[in-house]
Amino acid sequence: MTEPYRIGVDIGGTFTDLVMIDTRDGRLFNEKVLTTPQDPSVGVLTGVEALLRATGVAANEVRHVIHGTTLVANALIERKGVPTALVTTQGFRDIVEIGLEWRYDLYDLNMELPQPLVPRRLRYELDERMGPDGGVLKAMNDDQAVALAREVAASGVQAVAVSLLHGFRNADHEKRLGEVLEREAPGVVACLSSDVVPEIGEYERTSTTICNAYVLPIFGRYLRRLSDGLRRIGIDRDLYLMLSDGGTVHESTAVRHPIRLVQSGPAGGVQATGLIGAEAGHGDVFCFDMGGTTAKACLIDDGEPLRTTEFEVARVFRFKKGSGLPLRVPVIEMIEIGAGGGSIARVDRLGLVQVGPDSSSADPGPACYGRGGRQATVTDADLVLGYLDAASFLGGDMALDVEAARAAVGRDIAEPLGLSVVDAAWAIHATVNQNMAQASSIHALEKARRITDYAMVPIGGAGPVHACHIAQALGIRRLVCPMGAGVASAFGFLASPTSFAFVRGYVAALDDADFPAIRQLLHGLESEGRSLVETAGVAAEDIVVRRLAAMRYVGQGFEVETELSPALLGKGDKAGLRAAFEKAYEQQYGRTEPAMRVELVSWRVIVSGPRPRIDLRSAHGAARIGVALRGRRPVYCATARDFVDTPVYDRYAFAPGSTATGPAVFEEREATLVVPAGAQVRCDEALNLIVDLPTEA
């Protein structure tokens, strides 16, 4: 593929962000358009056409488009998937309601649990049984399977999840039933748990398989619309998708496992911040991503983000773990720490300012957008406080209505609390900041990290506006604010390697491990991974393979994952395997249990291509020639409790080596950085703004 341009596209709740890179010289070109919630592909195509038109690039010069989307997460949250059935082992169809029998709120007698995606009438049972060792306890009856498949076909569902007991140890019955369903119910998409998530954990495995089946048909139709639209534009190349663990895959792989994309957009942002931080000399980075709908955070240690295989979606209560649908998929470990720019502010029944969780999204949007929104949002408050400029928002392409923002903040917050409009706006802004700082601090403590040891990299359209105030509350001393922070997730897609992770459950005591069988298992996963990655255009000699084992002490319910060397596996070194596990265990929990036996739970193989080489020093070109100081405007200062005449800088004309002292505002098309009084700012060679914050008095 010799075409020089690559495009990354991230669909957010309010804006769709696009970044294009010229692979010949590394220059980046950005675009930002409003998301089209009814059909997100419309916004993508609009943005791609606008980007090509603005740069004069021909469609046939584009090598490929890499895409991340909230479609999967939104379909689950909003319950807009397809009618779905479940087939499981006789006696186990109620597992989706029984769950783990774990209460996320011990003292709420009327605790609300998430409703299963599959109603009981669409849960079917097959009279078969596998044992925990994979042995057949009761053989599957083919005639019963045919009758069941015909019943599923007649039920009107579009998808069916198959999750048989211990199917992760022996997939024979699931595969045979899948063949029967394909023959007897050809119009129904079948997802097998042994393909989607072959791991121990009956409830999580079943939930994940159901969610995959629930969204697969609509995701497939969406990809077809998008691919057809790109071809109409003239981009006749395959589409690539961003996964939740930070890798990219070909569309043919993504369409089988759409549940792997549930966190694809934020994962791109983390990949971008890791690169940006490392280039600025900071391996330990706190990624703060605040967009139009939510704010997320991630800790990056020595250039690598924390990862996990446990995730929840569609929570009944947004910040209460256990109140959502559990997913067992590889994801970059992020936490949702607060609201976004479009989050709606209100006064609760206790007379306190509450922000979110609901959002005005792109349609109608905040009141200041002038698109019909009337409720006060974070963006409205930031505009009232002077942090945003009505005339220069989105580079002047989108004028904001200050009076509409003042009216909304006044009506929804100021009047009920007897405050001035400015004080009400500050209450919204400060509430959001404090909530996010508190959540970030708790997250770092849970991971045994000191958040003050990290440099913050703020991204997202609203991230740089709030970042300095949040950093001060956390005690973080340095920010690295990149050029194009508002479209960093889309940029992260371009900086991510082609990669796919495979997992296989393997529960056995370490002392009893069959290493010849393990090596055969890992070799099979590696071969499958190499085939997928090579299909995406990666040369065989450039492929990197990582092997990880999830282990625990016998009797524990949670495991710790550790990476293993090929030499250790090749020798079957059980003592070395235990030492690797205990090193990871001690790092996480601060102790080990030498007298306890260790057991293996699962194996993970990650097959990756090389990370694309991007030189951030040439990515944005030279700073624009001209005077960086654009003007001055009144900006609210919390310490002065009043507006302060503040210099406003043109971000594009602020050249490497330039310095400034806060208070200051730096404006670019995609984002605005607000710098508090006393902070020192300098521009590095990659056009990052390095902000050294003063310690709070």
N, C-alpha and C positions, 0 to 999 in steps of 0.2 A: 504494500500500500504506500504509494508515493505522494498522495495528496498531502499538502503541508499543514492543513488546519484541523484542529480537534475542538469540539464544543462540549462543554459541560452544562447541564440544565438541572436546576433544583426547583421543584414546585413547593412553595411554602403556603401557609394558610392565607396570606395576604398578597405576597408578591411571588412571581416566578423569576428566578435569577438565571442569567446566562453568562458564561465566560468562554471566550474562544482564544486558543493559543496558536500562534504561528510557530511550528516546530523548527523552523529554520533559524530563527533568531530569539525565540523564547518570549516574544512580546505578547501581552494579554490585552484583550478587548472585552469590555463588559456591557451588559444590557440588563434592564430591569423593567418588567411589565406587570400589570395586575393579573393575579391568578383568576382563572375562570372556573369557579367551583362546579358548575353544572357539567362541564366537560373540560378537564384540565389540559387535554391535548390542544385545545384551541389556543390557550395562552402560550403553550410551548411553541406552536407553529408561528404565532404572531411574533413572539420574541426572537425566534431564529431568523425570520424574514427581516425584522428590524435590525438585527445585528449584522446580517449580510449586507443590507442596504447601507447602513452607516459606515461600514468598513470597505465597501466596494469589492468584497470577496464573492466570487462565483460559487454557486452551490456545488458544482462538480469539483471544487477544490477542497471540499470537506472530507476528511478521511473517515471520521465516525463521530457519532453523538453519544455521549455518556449521560445517563439520565438517573436521577433520584426522585422519588415521589412519595407524597403522603397518602396516596390513593389507598394503599393496603390498610394503613392505620385508621384512616378516616372511615373506610367501609366497615371496619370492626367496631369503631367507636359509635358510629351513627347507625349501626345495624342495617347496612345497605348492601349486604352480600346477597347471594342467591339462596333459594330454598335448598337445604342440605339435609341429608340423612346420615345416620351412623349405623354401622354394623360392628358388633362386638361379640365376645364370647357369651354363651348362655349364662344368665345370672348377673351380668355386669353392665347392663345398659344404663343404670342410674349413677355410674361413676362420675358423670359430668355434674351431677347435683350433690353427691356425697363429698366430692373433692378430697381435701386432705383433713377434713374435720378440724380445721384450724380457724379460730376466731380472730379477725383483725381488730376487733374492739370487744374486750372481755366484758365490759359493763353495759353494753347496749343490748337490752333484751329484745329489741325489734331490729336487730342488725340486718341490713339489706345486703344480699349477695347478688352477684351478677347473674342474670338470667342466661341459661345455656342457649347457645346459638341453634341447637337442634331440639325441638320440642319432643316430648316423650313418645308421641304417636309415630314419630319418624325414626325412632331408635329400634333397630332390629337385632335379634340375637341368633347366633349360629351355634348349633350343638356340637362344639368341638372343644379341644383343650390341649394346650401345650404346657409342659412342665417348666419350672424355672431353669432347668438345665438344657432346655430346648428339645427334650424328648417328647414324643407324642403320647399323651395320656388318653385322648379320645380322638379317633380319626375323623376327618371332615367327610360328611356325606354329600356326594356330588349332587344327588337329586334334591336334597334340601337346599343346597346352595343355588341351584337353578330356580327353584320356587321362590326363594328369597330375592334373587336378582329380579325376577319378573314382578314381584311385589314392589320393589324399589322403583322399577321403571314405571309402574302404574301409579305411583304416589304423586307424580308431578314435580319431583325434585330435579334440580339441575346438576347436583354434585352429591357424592357420597364419600364419607370418611370411613375407612376400614381400620380398626384398631383392635386386634385380637390379643388376648392375654398372652404375655411372654412372646409376642410377635417379634420383639427385637432380638431374641435368641435364636429363633427358628422362623423364618419368613415363609415357609412352604405353604401353609394354609392361606395366608394373606395373598400370596401371589396367585395361587389357584383360584381363590375367590375373585381376585382382580380380573383374571382371564374370563371367568364366567360372567361377571358384570359387563365387561367389554362386549361380550357376545350377545347377552340377553338384554342389556340396557345400553345400547350404543349411543344414545343421546345424553347419557349421564356421565360426568367426569368423575373418575374414581381416584382417590388419594389413599395410598397405603402407608400406615405408620412406619413400616419397615423401610420405606423409601424416604419419607419426610424426616423422621426423627427416631432412628433405631437405637434408643437408649432406655435404660431402666427408669421407672417412674410412670406407672399406669395412667394416672390422672393427667400429668403434664404431657405425656406422649399423645393421649387421646385428644386433649384440648388443642394441642398444636396442630394435629392432623385435621381436626374439624375446622380450625381457623384457616388452614391452607386451602381446604376444599371450598370453604365458604366464599373466599375471595378469588379463587383461581379463574372461574369463567369471566368475571367482569374485568379482571386484570388482563386476561388474554385478549378480550375484545378491545380494551384500551390500547394495548400494545399494537394490535393490528391497525387501529385508527391512526395511531401516532406514526407507525412505520409507513403506512400508505400516504399520510400527509407529508412526511419528509420526502418521499419519492416524488410526490406532485411538485414540491418545491424544487426538486432536482438533486437531492441528496440520496443517491441510490446506493447506500451503504448499510450494513447491518447496524442494529442498535445495540448498545451495551448498557447494562444496569448496575447501579451501585448497591452493594449489599450492606446489611447492618453491621457487619464486622470490619468494614473498611476495604473490602476487595471489590473488584468489578468482574462481571461475567457477561457472556454473550446472551442475547435475548432468548435463545432457545433453552438455555439453562434456567434463566430467571422465571420463565413462564411455567416451569414445572414446580418451582418452589417460591411462589410470591411471598410467602410468610417470611422469607429471609430478607425482604426489603422493608420490613415494618419500621425500621429506624434508619433508612438509607440516607435521607437528607442530613440529619445531624451527624451521621458518621462521616460524611464528606467534610463537614466543618472541622471535626476533630483531626482528620488527616491533614487539613490545611494548616491548622494551628500548630501541629507538631512540626511541620516543615518550617513554618514562619519562625517559631521559637528557636529551633535549632540553628537556623541561618543567622539569628540575632545573638547567638551564643548562650541560649537558655535551653538545656535539655529537659528540665523540670518545668512544666507549663500547666497553668490552670486555664482551661478553655472555657470561656464564658460566651455563650451563644444566645442572643436575645433577638428573636424575630418579631413577626407581627402577631403571633398567637401564643407562643410559649417562650420560656427561657430555660436553657439546659446548661449543665456544667459537666466537665470531665477532667480528671487528673491524668496528666501525661508524665510518666517517669522516664527519664533518659531517652526521650524521643518516642517512646511507645506508650499508647494509651492503655489503661486497664481494660480488660475484657472479661466477659462472663457468658454463660449460656442460659441464664435465667432472666426472664423479662415478663412484664405484665402489660396488658393492653385493656382499654375500655374499663377502667376502674370506676366503681360506683362513687368512690370518693377519691379525688385526684391524687392526693398525697398520702393515701393510706395503703401501704403494702398489704396484699392479701385480698383486696377488694375488687380485683380485676380478673381477667382471664389469663391463666399462666401460659407462657410460651417457652419452649425449650429450643432456642435457636442461638447460634453464636452472634453476639452483639458487642459493640464497644460499650463499656459500662459508663453510662451517663445517667444523671438524675435530672428530673424536671424540678427546677428550683423556683419557678415563679411564672409570672405573666409576661405577655408580649406587648408590643406597642398598641395593638388593637384590643387588648383586654379591657373589659367594661368595669368601671368603678361605680360603687354604690355605697350607701350607708346601711349597715346591717341593723338588726333589731336591738342590738346593744348600743347603738349610736357610734359604732366604729367604722372607719373607712375600710372597705373590702374591695379588692381588685381581682377580677376573674372569678372562677375559671373560664366563664363564657367570653367569647370574643366577637367583635363586630366583623372580623375577617375582612375579605376584600369587597364583599357586597353585603350591606351597604358601606361598610368601613366606618372609621371614626367620624365624628361630626364634622371635623375640619376638612374632610375629603370632599364634602359637598355632593355626596352621592345618595343622600337620603338617611344617613345615620344620624340619630339624635341623642344617643346616650354618651356620657362622658367616658373617655378612654385615656390610657396612658399617653398616647400621642397627643391628644388634646391638651393634657396637662403640660407636657413638655413644650408645646407651642406657646401656651400662655406664659410659661416661665422664661421664654426667650431662648431656650436651648435649640429650638428649631426655628428656621426662618421661613415665613410663608412664601416668599418669592423665589427661594433657591432650592426648595424641596425637590428631590429627584432631578437635580440640575436645572430647575426652572420648568421642567416639562409638566409638572403637576402643581398648580397653585393651591395653597391651603387657605382656609377661611378662618381667620383669627376670631372674628366675632362669633361664628358658630361654635368654636371651641369654648370661648368664654361663656356663652349662653348655656352650653351643656354642662360645664363644670359648675357654673352658678346654680343651675336648676337642680342637679343631681346631688351635689356635695355641699356647696357653700350655704345655700338656703336652709337645708335641714339641720346643719350644724351651727348656723349663725356665724359663719366665717366670711371673710372677703374672698373674692374669686381667686386671688393670688395665693392666699393661705390654703384654700381648698386644693388648688393645683399642686402646691408643695406637699400637702398631705398625701395626695395620690402618689406623687413621685417618691417621697420618703418611705411610704408604706411598701411599695414595690421593692425598693432598694433594701430595706431592712429584712423583708421576708427572704429575699434571695441571699443576702449575706448570712443569715442565720442557717438556712438550708445548706449552703456551701460549707460552712464551718462544721456542721454536724456530719456531713458526708465525708469530709477529710478526717475527722476524728474516727469515724467508723472504719476507715481504711488505714488507720494508724499512721496518718501523715500530718505534718504541720503545714498548714496552708500558707503560712508566712514564708516558707522556703521556696515558694513558687512565684514565677512571673506570670502575670495575667495577660492573655491574648484575647481581647474582646472582638467578637464577630457578630454578624447579623445586622439587620437594618437599624435596630434600636440598641445594640450592644454598646457601641462607643459612647452613646449619650449617657448611659447609666454607669459605665464601667468604673470611672474614677471614684465616684461616691461609694460604690460597693467595695472596691479595693481598700479604700481608707477604713471602712467599717471592719474589714477582715484583717487589717494590719499588713496587707501586701504593699510593698514599697515600689514595685516597678510594673509598668504596663508596656507591652509591645503592641502598638496599634498598626495593623498593616494597611497598605493602600488597598482599596476595594473590599474593606471589611464586610460591607453589606452583601457581597456576593461570594463570600469565602467558601461556603459549602459547595457551590458549583465549581469553584476553583479546585477544591479538594478532590472532586471526581477526577480531574485531569492529573492530579498528583498521586493517584492511587494505583496500585498494581493490579493486574488481572490475578484473581485469587479465588479459591473455593476451598471450604473446609468440609471434611467428611468425618463422621463419627460413627462408631459401632459400640454398642453395649457389650461388656465382657466382665461379668461379675464372678470373681474367683479370688480366693486367698492368694496373696503373693507367693507364699511358700509352695502352693500347688500349681502355680502358673505353668502352662504348656507353651514354652517359648517357640518351638517350631511352628505351632499353630498360630501364635501371635504374629510371628514374622510373615507367615502366609497371609494372614488377615491384613496386615499393614501394607504388604506388597500389592494386594488387590486394590486397596483404597488409593495407593499411590498411582497405580496404573490408570485407574479411572480418572483421577485428578489430572494426570499428565495429558490424557486425551482431551479433557475439557479445556485445559489451558492452551494446548496447542491449537485447538479449534479456533480460539480467539486470536490466533496469529503470533503466539509466543514461540520462539525457537526452542527446541528441546534442550540445548546446552545452557539456556538462560533460566531454566526452571529451578526453583528452590523448594525443597520439601522439608517441612517441620513435623515432628512426631511428638505428641503429648499424651500423657496418661493422667486420668482422673483417679485418685486414690483416696482412701480414708482408713481410719482405724476401724476394725470390725465392731459393729454395733452402732456406729455413727450414722446420721441421716444426711450429712452433707460431705461433699468431697472437695479435695484440693487438687488443682491441675498443675502439672509440672512438665517442662520440656525435657526430652531425653535425647541423648546422642545416639547416632547409629551404632557406634562402637559398643555402647552399653547394651543395646538391644541385641546386637550381633552375638555377644558373649553370653547373653542370658544371665547377666550379673544381677542377681536378686538383692544382694547387699547394696550394690550401687543404686539400684532402683529405690530401695527403702531410704537410703541416704538422701537422694534427690527429693523424695517426697517429704522427709522430715525437715529438710532445709526450707522448702516452700511452706510447710505447715507452721514452722517456728516464725517465719517472717510474717505470717498472717495472724497467728494467735499468741506468739511470744513464748511458746512452750512446746514440748514434745512428750510422748508417752512411750519410752523405750520398751516397756514390758508388754505393750499391747501388740496384737497381730495387725498386720496391714492387709487390706484387700484392694484389688483392682476393680474399678467400676466401669470405665469406658476408655476407648482409645480414640484420639483425634489426629487426623492427618491433614495438614494445610499445605496445599500445592499452589505456588505463586510464581508469577513472572517478575521481572525486574521492576522496580519503582521508576516511573518516568523521570527523566532528569530535567529539572526546571531551575534555571538560574534566576533567583528573585531580583538580582541586581540589574538584569536586563528586561525583566518581565513588564515593567511599566514604562520603559523608555526613560529619557532624561526628563527632569523637572521642566515644566513649562516656563519659558522665559517671560519675565514680567515681575511686577511687584506682588509679593505674597500677601501683604496686608490689604485685605479687600475693603475694610471699613471697620466701623464700630457699631455696637448696638447694646441696649440695656439687657443684661442677663441676670437672672435672680441668683443671689448669693445667700446660702443658708446662714453662714456666720454673721453676715451683716443684716440678715432678715430684710433685705431690700434689694432692688435692682442696682447693678454696678455696671458702669460704662466699660464694655469689654471689647478687646480687639478681635476681629474675625478674619481668619486667614484662609486664603485659597490653598487648599491641600495640594493641588497639582503644581503650584508654583513654589512650594516650600522645598527648597533644594537640599541635597545632602550637606551636612555640616551646619545648616541653619538652626538657630536656637530661639526659644521664646520662654517667657515666664507667665504662669497663670495668674489671674484668670485669663482664659483664652478659649476661642472656639475655632475648630478646624473643619471646614466644609468641603465635601466632595459629593459627587452625584449619588453615590450609594449609601453614604452614612455621614454622621456628624459626630465629631469627638468634642466633648465638653471637658475642659481642664480646669480644676479648681485653683483658687488663689494659693500661691506659694509653690506650686509644682513647677519643675524644670522640664522643658521639652527640647529634644534635639531630633534631627532627621538623620537616619543612617543611610548607607549606600544603597539599600534596597527600598528606600523611601518609606520605611517604617518610622512611625513616630515613637520614640522612646520617652516615656513619661516617668520621671522620678517624683514620687509623691512625698509631700511633707508628712512627718508624723503628727498625729492628732494631739492637740494640747490636752 
